[in-house]
């Protein structure tokens, strides 16, 4: 947050008169948060906000001096340069510390993920998809093979109930085999 300064100091830093700044305030070029009002009187001006507001409202074609806007912009840039020189060391120290903190947190999270992966708590998404696809193929081929294997038994069954029993028993056997699918090595790649 920028500090408030006097109107005279603001005018001096911008290379203009304090009367011009006063007129800008009265004309509405500088307003609101840019001003520090106490007891109905202007007690200061925030240079950063005032510069932004005044720059937005300046119309160079209506000013008496053609280079007023250029002088204003130049003075603003010069002020920002002085301010950045003064605080450059203070600003770099916190950002460097913050960068080190972020890096340390990132490394800690990577170590935690590596630990969880090695302990078997996490698995690879691609390996999971490959295994699920392989399981799906195994289920499909096993179920599709049932009719070819038992068609003769079903046709030779003396009653409908016997044919139903043969079919149910075969489906149960296939599902029992599929329940042990991890033992066949399909899930071992996870």
Residue pairs with C-beta under 8 A, 6 or more apart in sequence:
2 46
2 47
2 48
2 49
3 46
4 36
4 43
4 44
4 45
4 46
5 13
5 44
5 45
5 46
5 47
6 44
6 45
7 18
7 21
7 22
7 25
7 42
7 44
7 45
8 18
10 18
10 21
10 45
10 47
10 50
11 17
11 18
11 20
11 21
12 18
13 47
13 75
13 78
13 79
14 21
14 71
14 72
14 75
14 76
14 79
15 71
15 74
15 75
16 68
16 71
16 72
16 75
21 30
21 45
24 30
24 54
25 31
25 35
25 42
28 57
29 53
29 54
29 57
29 58
30 45
30 50
30 53
30 54
31 53
32 49
32 53
33 46
33 49
34 45
34 46
34 49
34 50
34 53
35 42
35 44
35 45
35 46
35 50
36 42
36 43
36 44
36 45
36 46
37 43
47 79
51 72
51 76
51 79
54 72
55 69
55 72
55 73
55 76
58 68
58 69
58 72
60 66
60 68
60 69
63 69
65 71
113 122
116 122
117 123
123 190
124 190
127 189
127 190
128 190
130 189
131 186
131 187
131 189
131 190
134 186
135 181
135 186
135 187
138 178
138 181
138 184
138 186
139 178
142 174
142 177
142 178
143 171
143 174
145 174
146 167
146 170
146 171
146 174
149 170
150 166
150 167
150 170
153 166
154 163
154 166
154 167
157 163
157 166
181 187
182 188
